[in-house]
Amino acid sequence: MGHAKEHADGHTHGTPPPRLLPWPSPDGKPSYLVTDNGGSRLSRLADDLEAVQLAIGTDVLGLARKVLDDPASPYTEVRYAGLRLAECLTDALRVAESRGIRLPVPDANRPRP
């Protein structure tokens, strides 16, 4: 029987790392899903929410640019745009981190193409 190979990140080859979910825990800390079934109901829900978060970010960016491009925009509108952009950036960074964690770790023994 073969041995599982441990990578620098502490995970063994063939064992997927915990998935960072696109929502925080009730106390505001990161939430993780531990599963080897990427097609589970919770995994699909997380995939769907990530897609919604990124789409909302795109919409907010378009609207914020209009406000930020107009030098006559009232302070309250500029502040509101900035707050919404910060929320969307937080979501997008969490999605990027989650997806980065799930990228396969290159095998050091495998020749590069």
QUIQUI-V733280 format. One line per field, one symbol per residue. phi: phi as a letter, one per 40 degrees, with the letter a starting at -180 (. if undefined). psi: psi as a letter, one per 40 degrees, with the letter a starting at -180 (. if undefined). A space follows every 50 residues. Layout:
BEGIN
phi: ???
psi: ???
END
This chain:
BEGIN
phi: .ccccccdcgccdgbccdccccbccdcgccbbbbabbcbcdcccccdccd ccccccdcccdcccdcccccccccdccccccccccccccdcccccccccc ccccccccccccc
psi: hiihhhideeiihehiiihhieiiideeiiiihhiegeeidddddddddd ddddddddddddddddddeheehidddddddddddddddddddddddddd deiihihdehii.
END
